[in-house]
Amino acid sequence: WLDVLHHWRQEIKLALGPLPKVLVPGFSGGSDLSNHGKQTTIPDKLSSRQTVYPGSYSVWTHAIQHIPALNRGLDPILVRANEFFTVPKDCTRNRACCMEASGSLSLQLAVGGLLKARYRKRYGVDLRYAKPIHMKLARESSLHGGLATIDLSRASDTMAKELIRVLLPSDWCCLLESLRASHTSLGGKRVYLEKFSSMGNGFTFELETILFRSLAAILSTEKAWCFGDDIIVGAKCADVMMAALKYFGFSPNMNKTFCDGPFRESCGGDFFGGWFVRPPHIEEPPSQPQHWVSLANKLGRLGLARTAAWWFCV
């Protein structure tokens, strides 16, 4: 395992490349600690007073010095924690997420975009268009075998900060540490985090993808693709990949991991013998016209248009 760790560190260093000299803040359409509800457009975020974590302050001031829309002479508000919330995962459970400080989040998104570019340069895959690639590979493997689809349980929640500190080059680790939240506000209390970053952090997805793809690379897998915690490797290499993931603190979800047989699943694509068999998911009972239209469209994509269920929706 020490040899694996050594080679993993080297591969990550090659994938990440040099530290950026400047970060250009990015913005998403989601909520943050400064912008809630309907006030989450880019104009809203440019006009609100920014919130940052104490470690992010110097990076933030350096990033905005030549951006007049953000450098308005207002010091950002320092906050010590992000804020816990949940979103529906399926009809039985919720997914844990965190709402980040606005200024720190914009820098996290900048890092996430940079990691996408470095991933493409190293592994030849543009993550913006990786989902259909994974679905195509899952379909083909459900017909002919050869590839295993691996899914992890709560990948971001089990990405321990000490593992990141061991794996990443010191300069990259210092940058990401400065932008992450060290605490989460939960029920009025601040909880110290042992995980490195949560769902809601602007670089969690890209960091996960690089971690798992670089691990697959040093385990001598002939073929590998990663999209967050959706992992595809050669079927012959699946056992060693899962053993490594378990050793370093991750938990393969054996209910959604498929190494043989006629079924494969990746990135929302369920295939049995080449047929798309994923049922339409209903997170909550439809209550408005657009909900029924969405459900009818999902049924139509499964070839169930003009059936009794489809007519019931329309």
Disulfide bonds with the S-S distance in Angstrom:
none
